Amino acid sequence: MSDNQHGLQRTLKNRHLQLIAIGGAIGTGLFMGSGKTISLAGPSVLFTYIIIGLFLFFVMRAMGELLLHNLEYKSFVDFTADLLGPTAGYFVGWTYWFCWVVIGMADIVAITGYMQFWWPDIPLWLPGIFCIAVLLTLNMLSVKLFGELEFWFALIKILAIVALILCGIYLILTGFVGPTGDKAQLSNLWKDGWFPHGMSGFFAAFQIAVFAFVGIELVGTASAETADPYKTLPKAINKIPVRVIVFYVLALMVIMTVTPWSSVAPDKSPFVNMFTLIGIGAAAALINFVVLTSALSSANSGMYSTGRMLFGLADKKLAPNAFGKLSGNGVPRNGLLYSCALLLIGVGLLYADGNVMHVFTVVTTISSIGFFFVWTMILLSYIKYRKVRPEAHAQSTYKMPIGVPMCYLCLAFFIFVLGLFWQEADTRLGMQVTPLWFLALAICYPFYKRNLAK
């Protein structure tokens, strides 16, 4: 199908949507960032992912009830503008675009780190620029090509996680002993205690762990645009806890039982590190290829999303008209080019700092704070909805559990995590930089105020 009014191509099939939804649960934050979370929190990192996943499940339930109560809503930007006002919609729409650009920068940084596994002396600029050029070219051709890429990227990630879990279980059952003399056994999880670095280490892991969940709201938004949202949307949201347990908790549990948590390097992917430590170099190289495709997948999704977000903002007269133009094959070319140009900042940050993991942490902090803002606006929209449309809630077939009190509990959790961000030097730097984005939006606001009023 294609949107006849705008010419924007909509050629994704159901198999694309399903794999993109599942693959979206496995991002760069898990593959690249979990090494640092394990080194900070030890085995208690499992509780970190469970807690964050639980609160974000309720945020998604709030979004689900809002989207289903009015099928004219296609995303959280729509109901935010309707319930909280067009100005709120303006800030949410642009911030969501900004978040995906920053995620793209984090992916470019991660891709550079993965390439260093094979070529330690590779120039810092080469992997990022090559990745941007290839993905931009493919995205400019057609949306169908994007769907095919994402289908295979997601399939690779899913199969890799399942294979890693099965391999880990086999090593535990056979009592495998690696070159370092460490035996694969369940007791590796608790032999140093569940909180080896105390509560401070446990809380310090929250920042990178939060980034692993960014983009979780895409599952609900994509399902809301399918033929039967009353069926597909609840199904997509209700599967979130299962995906958290399988892809995060079970995978990291296997890693920390095969190799002690203290052997996990904070600046490397623990998925690659596990096979390196147990002496299976070929498998380590294969897993490194998998995590590389994961970062490419995330960068590819970011390019796809940002181009279309700018197109949507321009269509509502909230962005320059140039972003509302399409190429001959229905691709928002100008939005794609602009977003990709900004991704080059990630390459520049690598040269400015030189430390892949440090740059990754700062950039992901900025993105996480942006997503906290988006998730907060979803919760505030739900609170307003319950106040002004009680009859709609009464008729809802997909009510959010615990309702408004849970919204306030989630908001308190977000404030708590932001307080944790301030405790660490690299995450504090991200917090200090992020307000500049909202200042820039406020400065640009008068240019779009008249269009917002219309």
PyMOL commands that set and color helices and strands:
alter all, ss='L'
color gray80, all
select helices_A, chain A and resi 14-23+28-31+34-69+76-84+86-118+125-141+143-173+186-189+198-204+206-211+217-224+229-238+240-258+261-263+270-277+281-315+321-324+333-353+356-388+390-395+403-421+425-433+435-453
alter helices_A, ss='H'
color red, helices_A
deselect
rebuild
show_as cartoon
